[in-house]
Amino acid sequence: MGRIGFYLEYVRREALKRGYCFSIDKIGNFSRVPHSIEVKRGQLLFEFRHLMGKLKKRDPGLYRLLLKTRKIQAHPLFRVTSGGKEEWERG
């Protein structure tokens, strides 16, 4: 539960910034940062492009704002490494 809780804590923080309710009751308690998970830079870029495709239709304002993004910052749980997208990825 440590990694999931760590990840969801950041989701919770972002939700609160945006004015959403987010119950922390089921996240669990974590007292230290878990070991990081490797993610290839190509996979991170693939996910960002996928997000942008969705936002273009669902939230054009946020889409235009994120078009200015110069550097994609991964969640602190992930350690970005070199490489392309994952072999299992469709698309």
Secondary structure, 3 states (H helix, E strand, C coil): CHHHHHHHHHHHHHHHHCCCCCCCCCCCCCCCCCCCEEEEHHHHHHHHHHHHHHHHHHCHHHHHHHCCCCCCCCCCCEEEECCCCCCCCCC
